[in-house]
């Protein structure tokens, strides 16, 4: 009788696990696992040695170095979803046609959803440049914040959850404070997200920089274009770089490339943090 009861309980537990595994996202989970398995084959093919055997040279030799590690993210790029809900964003990131993703999505209620392993390359940044880096997809963690980008407020629950996530990422991957940026920063000709974002709250906790309360007048020879470039902006389109800077730090009059005296003081304050 006890054996029968145990068998029934085991069947129930198994059924519950199967139910969870075959839930709402079972189809996309299957695709994710298949793709991850394909990537793992690349490591299994040459788990210890390298790829030199594929090179057609007469003399070759494997000599192992002791100094190596796994690839790790060096930037965090923050986005807003410009969609209506967390569920809609998840559906978008399940669309092969859309071809986009991010490592994490943070809901308005503070729920954090991970959609790509930290060590995998998500498709969130697209074409852009920050400093000398022209492939931010390969070097960054992408975080999408559930916000329509126009009227939605940034909730305390969402920002608190984001800062907890950023704390984990900064600590785990030793990401420098300067390397927490917005999508508009690296793609100023294409993007304006995250808009109206409380960057100062993040900077106060060590994620990115913010300007000082007391703003100095820049020296007479201050060069705004050079300052933007040193901060990280691509200044090949200077007007776009100025607008992106204003979206991040000024948050008003962001559709013009004109910089007021106060704007220049803010730029100078940020610029000095990169010297």
WOCORTA-V35667 format. One record per backbone hydrogen bond with DSSP energy under -0.5 kcal/mol. CO is the residue of the C=O (numbers start at 1). NH is the residue of the N-H. Records with the same first field share a line. If there is no record, write none. Layout:
# WOCORTA-V35667
CO: NH ; NH
This chain:
# WOCORTA-V35667
1: 5
2: 6
3: 7
4: 8
5: 9
6: 10
7: 11
8: 12
9: 13
10: 14
11: 15
12: 16
13: 17
14: 18
15: 19
16: 20
17: 21
18: 22
20: 23
23: 26
25: 29
26: 30
27: 31
28: 32
29: 33
30: 34
31: 35
32: 36
33: 37
34: 38
35: 39
36: 40
37: 41
38: 42
39: 42 ; 43
40: 44
41: 45
42: 46
44: 47
51: 54
52: 55
55: 57
58: 60
61: 63
66: 68
75: 141
76: 78 ; 181
77: 143
78: 183
79: 145
85: 89
86: 90
87: 91
88: 92
89: 93
90: 94
91: 94
92: 95
94: 96
95: 99
103: 115 ; 116
104: 144
105: 107 ; 113
106: 146
107: 110
108: 158
111: 107 ; 113
112: 114
113: 105
117: 120
120: 122
122: 124
123: 101
130: 133
132: 134
133: 130
135: 138 ; 139
136: 140
139: 74 ; 75
141: 77
142: 103 ; 104
143: 79
144: 106 ; 146
145: 81 ; 147
147: 82
153: 155
155: 159
156: 160
157: 161
158: 162
159: 163
160: 164
161: 165
162: 166
163: 167
164: 168
165: 169
166: 170
167: 171
168: 172
169: 173
170: 174 ; 175
176: 179
177: 180 ; 208
179: 76 ; 181
181: 78
182: 185 ; 186
183: 187
186: 129
187: 190 ; 191
193: 184
194: 197
197: 199
198: 201 ; 202
199: 203
200: 204
202: 205 ; 207
203: 206
206: 208
213: 215
214: 216
219: 222
222: 224
223: 227
224: 228
225: 229
226: 230
227: 231
228: 232 ; 233
232: 131
233: 235
234: 237
236: 238
237: 241
238: 242
239: 243
240: 244
241: 245
242: 246
243: 247
244: 248
245: 249 ; 250
246: 250 ; 251
253: 256
258: 260
260: 264
261: 265
262: 266
263: 267
264: 268
265: 269
266: 270
267: 271
268: 272
269: 273
270: 273
271: 274
272: 275
